[in-house]
């Protein structure tokens, strides 16, 4: 894989500001505009015109990461590495969701269903009706793989997701049917109920924090 490919895989999920701080730490996300050129001046990659990119600070290439950690919102900086010249305009610093402590196995106090799905209620709901298998639901969620990688989050995208329960992974279909509106649960979803052997998808047991906002 060439250097441009290594950089590309860390880019681009849409978001809005969740929490601003004065400078970024390795655990934060940053919203920025950027352009990457090789040492001959050829453009390798850039944020789309009029748009911004969001990336995890700890997954940026080292020189870029260290430079961004010294910046505050509104700053512009050019970073030079052995292969690239990266122009950066930092727009916002975003605090992502807290990473759960138990990512490799559910804790002892988690409940478990016959299928192997484990869960804990993080916040009690305010509604009474539960979704059915073919219900459409509106949710906020964040998902982590066993190595601690946050691979998807509506928090970073800035808006809830909406979908039918029969169009998602089995762990979601089963788990959401146990919830009521306003409830937040953490699920430990074994691979067989997630993306087992699906190329390009997160593998192994996955952990999701899910808030059921509305059943439609």
Protein Blocks (a to p, Z undefined) as FASTA:
>chain_A
ZZklmmmmmgoiadddfbdcfbdcfkbccddddddddfkopafbdcdehiacdddfklcc
fklmmmmmmpcehiacddddfkbccddddfbdcddddddfblmbccfkbccdfkopacdd
fbdcfbfbdcdfkbccddddddddfkopafbdfklnopacdddfklccfklmmmmmmpce
hiacdddddfklmmgoighiaehjdddddddfbdZZ
